Amino acid sequence: MAFETLTYRVEDRKAYLTLNRPERLNAINDVMPREIRQAVELANEDDAVRVIVVRGEGRSFCAGYDLKQFAEDDAEGRWNQGPVWDPVKDYRVMKRNTDDFFSLWRSLKPTVCQVQGHAIAGGSDIALSCDVLIMATDARIGYPPARVWGCPTTAMWVYRVGAQRAKRMLLTGDTIDGATAAEWGLALEAVEPGRLEAAVEALADRMAGVPTNQLVMQKLMINQAYDNMGLSGTQTLATLFDGITRHSPEGRWFREFAERDGFHEAVAYRDSGQVIPDGGGPLPEHKDPRRSS
């Protein structure tokens, strides 16, 4: 199977699914979610594969959704529908993406994620949909759109780190480094960047020595515990909330800010920690020196 946004190969009982848009820091376009699912299905159907390794080409794992496509060039109005918002249309698109990402969690075969650089916003959704996450100590993970214009649709933060730390992350939109992620249990391990690939290979090889039947049964048993905790219902709520955040007064304020000054400037303001007004309010009049140029 030929892929547009990722590469796929099989070697030594491992399938390597590598996001391959390095010029955009592997940002998610409208093709990538579907191709992730297709690659996962390919690996699950291949008796030569026991483990799936998920990686990103270049200096970053995934920098989130490609805002140039989904925001600046949103000709079909999927992310910004104008004055009248159709929540079902929005939910249909985002639920499909969420299910595509979550094919990594639902995969019968284990998935190991290797994170360098960034796993931000939608990139963190992909990473946290994997069974095991190994990060470089200097990599960053987080969901900055929690400040305005987003809600993590896979809803995995609370299941990974518990309510208090999930609130710490999603009520601020902050990011943390790999070392902190490992300390919190968000990542299994954080290693120096030069050792990242070797650490992932060592774990994947260890898993790949276990018979497929055993891997599948152990994973299904563990996943069932999360299903019993209401994971599916939480994701439904999160996906609906994601659409609301992009069409709330504050979400429309952010969109207007981006249309006036560009998304780079709007994101820089959002992430700077400055106050985002309730109800939107007037746009900032002048560029703040704390924001990037």
Order of alpha helices (4+ residues) and beta strands (2+ residues): beta-beta-alpha-beta-alpha-beta-beta-alpha-beta-beta-alpha-beta-alpha-beta-alpha-alpha-alpha-alpha-alpha
